[in-house]
């Protein structure tokens, strides 16, 4: 299937930065780019007593001009890119989640129009990252591009979600022509006497080597062309270790849940923290459904 790359656009600088990343992703995949603007009824979220009296809300002419202008500019900058633009009657988050059923990738900004400056991951970005039916690339407005020549990083912990993330990160690394770095974050060693510390460190290293070797073997089985590196790190927390490692990356990939994740929590605490603080765009891995 020739699934498109879909990006939500609302005219804000943050969403336009996301659209630029989406155009790049579409070119790498050789698929069309769909610009989507979800809009609500002018009366807002409330349901009218008799919705049939109001009918389907009309698209905004201003938003349509914004979409067409953005599509034309992206097509000019990215040779060979096919761009479609349309408005959909619905909330932005719900619209993009529905679009993800037919997409290869959905790209969202961490904030759009009306976003609070202190809320690094807006409600739309959080909704799409948690509930999409395909991978989601979250672009922060203050770090829109990452390092284009940097490797793709992926956090691995032996969980099924991390396995999905590693597979999708490997495909992304091959497309970009950069290495894939498997990152396992272990806890900072506690204060112990010398003998206990050496034994604990040896145990940790053996665990990290085994986990990374298993992840590498799984990746190589499906992506034999990927240039692969393994990188065990120590940090106070997993999120902190991944965020620090992301400073040199083009993309950081994470699973929706890792070890210890609650079943009902679709986007785990580590993934949320990474999406909010990483120094590059974050690929939130979802299996295609």
N, C-alpha and C positions, 0 to 999 in steps of 0.2 A: 504493500500500500504506500502511496505517495503522500504520507501524512504531512501537513504543513507545520511550520513553526508559528505559534500564535503569541501575540503580545497585546497586553492591555494598554491602551493609550488614552489619556485624558487631557493632553495638552500641557501638563506640568513639565518642568525641566527634568524631573526625576523619571517620568514615564518616557520622555524622549530619549534619555540615556538608555533606558531599557530597550526601546525600539531599535537603537543602534546595535546593541548587543544581539538582539533577535535577528537583525538583518545579517550580521556576521554568522550566526548559527545556521540560518537558512542557506546561506551561500556554501558553508562547509558541508551541509547535508545534501545540497542540490535539490531543495524543495521550495515551494512557494512560502511567502511570508504573509500572514493574515494579521492586519491591524484591526483590533476590535475595541469598540467603545460601548460599554454597557450603561444604559441610562434608566433611571426610575421615572415613574409617573410624576408629573409636576406636583401632585398633592403629597408626594413623599411615600413613606412606608405604609401608611394606613390603608386599609381596604375600604373603599366606599360602600355605602349601603346598597347601591345598585350599580355595580361596575359596568353593566351593559349600557347604562346611560352615557358613560364616558368613552367607551370603546378603547381600542389599543392606542397608547400614547404615540404621538408623532415624533420622528427623529428631529433632532435639533439641526437647523441649517448651519449654525456656527460650528457645532461639533463636526458636521460633515465636511465643512471647509477645512477644519483643522486636520481631519483624517486624510483628505485628498492632498493637502499641502505636504504632510508628513510622508505620505506614500510616494509622491513625486520626488521629494528630496532624497529619500532612501534609494529609490530606483536609479537616480542620477549618480549617487556615490558608490553603489555596489553593482558592478557590471554583471549583467545576466540575471539579476534578481527580479523575480515576478512578485508583485505586491498587490494584494487585495485589501480593501478597507470597507468596513461596514459598521453600522450601529445595530445594537440588539436591545430590545426592550427588556430591561432587567437590571438588577444590581450588578456592580462590576465583579464582585467576587463570585457570585453564583453563575454569572455568565461565563467567566473564564473556566470555572470548574466544569461546566457543561461542555465548553469548547474542547477541553482537554480529552474528552472521550474520543475525539477524532484527530488529535494532534500528535506529532512526534515529540514536541517540546513546547511548554508554555513559559513565557518570560514575563516576569512582573517586577515592578519597582518596589522597594521596601516602603516607599511613601509616595502618595500621589496628591491630588488637590485636596486641601482640607486636612492634611496629615499634621499631627502635632510634632513639633521639632524634637521633643524628648522621646517620642515613641518611634524607635528605630525600625520596628517592623509593624507597618500599618495593618489595619483589619483586613484589607483586601489581600495583601501579601500573605498574611498568616492563614487566611481561609484557603487560598489556592495552594500554598505550600503543604498544608495538612491534608487536603481532600482531593487533590487532582488525580486523574486517571493515567497520567504520564509524568515523566520527569519535569521538574520545575526549576528554572534558573532565576534566582533572586538577585537583583542588581541594586546595590545601594547607591544613592545619588552622589555621595562624597567619594566613592571608590568605584566608578562605573566600569573601568576597563581592566583593573588588575595589571599584571605584567604579561602582555600578549605572548612573549617568548618564554614565559615561565612554565614549569611543569604543571600537570594536573595532579592535585593531591586528593587522596581519599582516606578517610579514617576507617580503620578496620579493628574489630574487636571479637571476631568469630561468630557474630550473630547473623541470622539470615538477612536482616535489613542491610548490614554492612556488606554482605555478599552481593546483593543487588546493586549497591552503590559502587562497589569495585568494578563490577561488570560494565555499568554505564559510564564510569569514569575512564575505563580503558578505551571504550569506543570513542569517547571525547578526545582523549590523548592522541589516538591514531588519526582522527580527523584534523587535529591541530598540528600534527607533526612534532609533538613534544613528548618528553618522558612522562610516565605515570609513577608517582611516588606513593607507596603504601605506608601510611603513618599509623603506628600503634603508640598510644599514649599510656604510660604507666605512672603510678603515683610517685611523688617525691619520697625518697627513703626516709623513714622516721629515725630519730636519734636512737642508736643502739650501741652496745659495746662492739669492739672490732670484730670478734669472732662471729657474733650473731649477724652483724651487718654484711660480712662477706658471704655467709650462707644464704641470707635473704637475697642479696644481689645476684648470686649465682642462680637461685631459683627463679627470680624474675627474668633474667636474661634467657634462661632455657625456655620459659613460657613464651616470651616475646619472639624468640627465634622460631619456635614451633608454629606459633600463630601466623607470623608473617610468611613462613614457608608454605603453609597450607593455603593462605590467601593468594600467594604468588602462583602456585600450581594451578589453582582454579582459574585465575585470570589468563595465564598462558595457554590453557587448554582451549579457550574460546577466542583469544586474541593473540595469536602467535607472533604478530608483527610489532606488538607494543614494546617499547623500551622501558624496562621495569627496574625500579629501585625500591629498596626497603629502608625504612627510617624509624627505628624505635626512639622515642623521646620520653623524658620524665618531666612532669609538671604537677602543679598543685591539683589541677582538675583536667579532665579530658578536653573540655571546651577551651580552656586556656591554652593547652598544648597545640590544639588544632588552629586556633586563632593566630598564635605566634608563628606557626609554620606557614600560614597562608600569606605571609608578607612577601614571599618570593614566587607565589603561584599565579597562574592565569585563571584557574578555577579550583575551588575546593568542593569536593563531593561528600555528602553525608547521607546516611540512611534516615528514614523517618523515626525509627526507634532502634536502640541498641540493647545491650545487656541491662537488665533491670527495668526496662521500660514497661509502663502500665499498659495493658491491652487497650483501654479506652482512650489513651493519650496518643493521638495520631502523630503528633510532632513532638518528640521527646525533648527534655530539657537541654541536652547537649546540642541537638540540632537547632533549637531556638536560639541558644546563645551564640552559636557559630554564625547563623544567618544574620544576627544583629550586629556582630562585631568583627567579622572576617575582613581582611584587607583586600579581598577580591570577590568577584561574583561567586555565589554558592549554588551548586547543583543539588537540589533535594531529590533523591532517587525515589522513584515509584515504579513498580512493575506495570507494564502496559496491561490494561484491563478491558 
